[in-house]
Amino acid sequence: GIVMVATSNRPPDDLYKNGLQRPLFVPFIGDLKQRCEVHDLDSPNDYRMLKHLARAGRTYMTPLGPDTDEAMDEFFGLLTKGRGTKPLTLQLRGRKLKVERAARKVDVARFGFDELCGK
């Protein structure tokens, strides 16, 4: 089997909306809706555009390494507003998902890639 994780700022029916070749794309939307579960992660924040990232001139943190780790730690501290974090285990669809650091009062969590996608 295949596990696909994709993100978009639009629901499936609005993908490639007003695109020049949209009629060629529409059949894929039907396949996507039939074969995938869609989760709406509605938030009032566009985390890509937070002033902390914009000020640093970064949207994506690459390449991976010590500097990126340090930047992620700093950014996570800003998102959690300096509040304490602790590990947490969530039960989700029969799976136990280990959250490395959860700041429940501000609804922010940090996961490892392998925990989310490698199991």
Summary of the structure (lengths in Angstrom):
residues: 119
radius of gyration: 17.6
end to end distance: 12.8
largest distance: 49.5
contacts: 202
relative contact order: 0.09
helix: 40%
strand: 16%
